[in-house]
């Protein structure tokens, strides 16, 4: 831990991101102290007292009732997604079959036309 004196007026730190006043002495970890000093936001100090500043990240807790509701919505959405994918694949197969039938019919018509032209000469 390192004691630093704040020299910048726009520094927010700590778990609650509160604003640190110019001249405040805080006790932070070495890496944070080095970063602040390099950035010109703080300077090392030998003052004996400093407020210990901790950094922590907290995630909000979800109520179990809300979570089950969200899980149900997610499950419903996933089920709908699977149904739509299956419907899309079925339609794609139907379109492919129809295209194949039309292509075959067109090929037969061209062959018949060519035969008719041959007979007509």
C-alpha positions as CSV (number, residue, x, y, z in Angstrom):
1,X,0.0,0.0,0.0
2,X,1.2,3.5,-0.7
3,X,0.2,6.9,0.7
4,X,-0.5,9.5,-2.0
5,X,-1.7,13.1,-1.9
6,X,-4.3,14.1,-4.4
7,X,-3.4,17.0,-6.7
8,X,-6.0,16.7,-9.4
9,X,-9.5,18.2,-8.9
10,X,-11.2,15.7,-11.1
11,X,-10.4,12.4,-9.6
12,X,-13.1,9.9,-8.6
13,X,-12.1,6.7,-6.9
14,X,-13.1,3.9,-4.6
15,X,-15.9,1.4,-4.6
16,X,-18.5,4.1,-4.8
17,X,-16.6,6.4,-7.2
18,X,-16.7,9.3,-4.9
19,X,-14.8,12.5,-5.8
20,X,-11.4,12.9,-4.0
21,X,-10.7,16.5,-3.0
22,X,-7.3,18.2,-3.7
23,X,-5.0,17.7,-0.8
24,X,-6.7,14.5,0.5
25,X,-4.3,11.8,1.5
26,X,-5.3,8.3,0.6
27,X,-3.8,4.8,1.0
28,X,-4.1,2.9,-2.2
29,X,-2.3,-0.2,-3.7
30,X,1.1,0.3,-5.4
31,X,-0.2,-0.1,-9.0
32,X,-2.9,2.5,-8.5
33,X,-0.5,4.9,-6.9
34,X,2.0,4.6,-9.7
35,X,-0.8,5.1,-12.3
36,X,-2.0,8.2,-10.6
37,X,1.5,9.7,-10.1
38,X,2.4,9.1,-13.8
39,X,-0.9,10.7,-14.8
40,X,-0.2,13.7,-12.6
41,X,-3.3,13.2,-10.4
42,X,-1.4,12.5,-7.2
43,X,2.0,12.7,-5.6
44,X,3.8,10.6,-3.0
45,X,3.6,11.8,0.5
46,X,5.1,10.9,3.9
47,X,2.1,12.0,5.9
48,X,1.3,9.4,8.6
49,X,-2.4,9.3,8.2
50,X,-4.3,8.5,5.1
51,X,-7.8,7.2,4.4
52,X,-7.7,3.6,3.1
53,X,-9.3,3.5,-0.3
54,X,-10.5,0.1,-1.5
55,X,-11.7,-0.8,-5.0
56,X,-14.3,-3.5,-5.4
57,X,-16.8,-4.6,-8.0
58,X,-20.2,-5.8,-6.9
59,X,-22.9,-7.3,-9.0
60,X,-26.5,-6.6,-8.2
61,X,-28.3,-9.6,-6.9
62,X,-31.5,-10.7,-8.8
63,X,-34.5,-11.7,-6.9
64,X,-35.3,-15.4,-7.4
65,X,-38.9,-14.6,-8.6
66,X,-37.6,-12.2,-11.3
67,X,-35.0,-14.7,-12.3
68,X,-37.5,-17.5,-12.9
69,X,-39.6,-15.2,-14.9
70,X,-36.7,-14.2,-17.0
71,X,-35.7,-17.9,-17.4
72,X,-39.2,-18.7,-18.5
73,X,-39.1,-15.9,-21.1
74,X,-35.7,-17.1,-22.3
75,X,-37.0,-20.7,-22.6
76,X,-40.1,-19.5,-24.5
77,X,-37.9,-17.4,-26.9
78,X,-35.6,-20.3,-27.5
79,X,-38.5,-22.6,-28.2
80,X,-40.0,-20.1,-30.7
81,X,-36.6,-19.7,-32.3
82,X,-36.3,-23.5,-32.8
83,X,-39.8,-23.6,-34.3
84,X,-39.1,-20.8,-36.7
85,X,-35.8,-22.4,-37.8
86,X,-37.6,-25.7,-38.4
87,X,-40.4,-23.9,-40.4
88,X,-37.7,-22.1,-42.4
89,X,-35.9,-25.4,-43.2
90,X,-39.2,-27.0,-44.3
91,X,-40.0,-24.1,-46.6
92,X,-36.5,-24.1,-48.0
93,X,-36.9,-27.8,-48.8
94,X,-40.3,-27.2,-50.4
95,X,-38.9,-24.4,-52.5
96,X,-35.9,-26.5,-53.6
97,X,-38.3,-29.3,-54.7
98,X,-40.5,-26.9,-56.6
99,X,-37.5,-25.4,-58.3
100,X,-36.2,-28.9,-59.3
101,X,-39.7,-29.7,-60.7
102,X,-39.8,-26.5,-62.7
103,X,-36.2,-27.0,-64.0
104,X,-37.2,-30.5,-65.1
105,X,-40.3,-29.2,-66.8
106,X,-38.3,-26.5,-68.6
107,X,-35.7,-28.9,-69.8
108,X,-38.4,-31.3,-71.1
109,X,-40.1,-28.3,-72.9
110,X,-36.8,-27.3,-74.5
111,X,-36.1,-30.8,-75.6
112,X,-39.6,-31.1,-77.1
113,X,-39.2,-27.8,-78.9
114,X,-35.8,-28.9,-80.3
115,X,-37.5,-32.2,-81.5
116,X,-40.3,-30.2,-83.1
117,X,-38.0,-27.9,-84.9
118,X,-36.0,-30.9,-86.1
119,X,-39.1,-32.6,-87.5
120,X,-40.3,-29.4,-89.1
121,X,-37.2,-29.1,-91.3
